[in-house]
Amino acid sequence: MPQKTFQYAYQGPSRVLTSPGFAKQLSSGQTGSHIKIKLQDGTIATVKLGRRYFSASGHDCRKYTVQARHEYTACTINGRWYEASPIIVSN
């Protein structure tokens, strides 16, 4: 069985989630609920809200899944939601 190697590839959150409606849902939506958001290309996507937690750096974070395929994490920093970058990359 081939072994996977892992490398730390930390990048600070960089992409601001600018939609006020989406940010509000991240803050107050119930875990497991489904919401609709407009993507950058103009299409409408279904988002399932995941659990909230506090990161090791103390930020309020939440997982969410777009179109039942792509999982993301967003965290609040100075009152704004940012999409978090993955810390570990497998090759």
C-alpha positions in Angstrom: 0.0 0.0 0.0 1.5 3.4 -1.0 2.2 5.7 1.9 1.0 9.2 2.0 3.3 12.0 3.1 2.1 15.1 4.7 3.6 18.6 4.7 2.5 21.6 6.7 1.4 24.3 4.2 -0.2 26.8 6.5 -1.4 30.1 5.0 -3.4 32.6 7.0 -7.0 33.1 6.0 -7.0 35.3 3.0 -10.4 35.4 1.3 -13.0 37.6 2.9 -16.5 36.1 2.7 -18.2 39.4 1.6 -21.8 38.3 1.4 -23.5 39.8 4.5 -26.2 37.2 4.2 -23.8 34.3 4.2 -21.8 35.8 7.0 -25.0 36.1 9.1 -25.9 32.5 8.4 -22.4 31.3 9.4 -22.8 33.2 12.7 -26.3 32.2 13.5 -27.4 29.3 11.3 -28.1 25.9 12.9 -25.7 23.0 12.3 -27.1 20.8 9.6 -29.3 23.4 8.0 -29.1 24.1 4.2 -28.9 27.6 2.8 -28.6 28.9 -0.8 -25.8 31.3 -1.7 -24.7 33.0 -4.9 -21.3 32.0 -6.1 -18.8 34.3 -7.8 -19.8 32.9 -11.2 -23.4 33.9 -10.5 -24.7 30.4 -10.0 -26.8 29.4 -6.9 -25.3 26.7 -4.7 -26.6 24.8 -1.7 -24.5 25.0 1.4 -24.9 22.7 4.4 -23.7 24.4 7.6 -21.4 22.3 9.8 -20.3 22.5 13.3 -18.8 25.5 15.0 -15.6 25.4 17.1 -12.8 27.5 18.4 -9.5 27.2 16.5 -6.2 26.8 18.3 -5.6 30.5 17.8 -8.9 31.3 19.5 -11.0 32.2 16.4 -14.6 31.3 16.1 -14.8 28.9 13.1 -17.3 26.9 11.2 -17.2 24.1 8.7 -19.5 24.1 5.7 -20.1 22.0 2.6 -20.9 23.4 -0.8 -23.0 21.3 -3.2 -22.5 18.2 -1.0 -18.9 17.9 -2.4 -16.5 20.6 -1.3 -15.8 21.2 2.4 -14.5 24.5 3.6 -13.9 26.2 6.9 -14.4 29.9 7.7 -13.3 31.8 10.8 -14.0 35.2 12.2 -11.1 37.5 12.6 -11.7 41.0 13.9 -15.5 40.6 13.3 -15.3 39.4 9.7 -15.6 35.9 8.3 -12.6 34.6 6.2 -12.3 31.4 4.3 -9.5 29.4 6.0 -6.7 27.7 4.0 -5.9 24.0 4.7 -3.0 23.5 7.0 -2.0 20.0 5.9 -1.6 19.0 2.2 -1.3 15.3 1.3 0.6 14.1 -1.7 
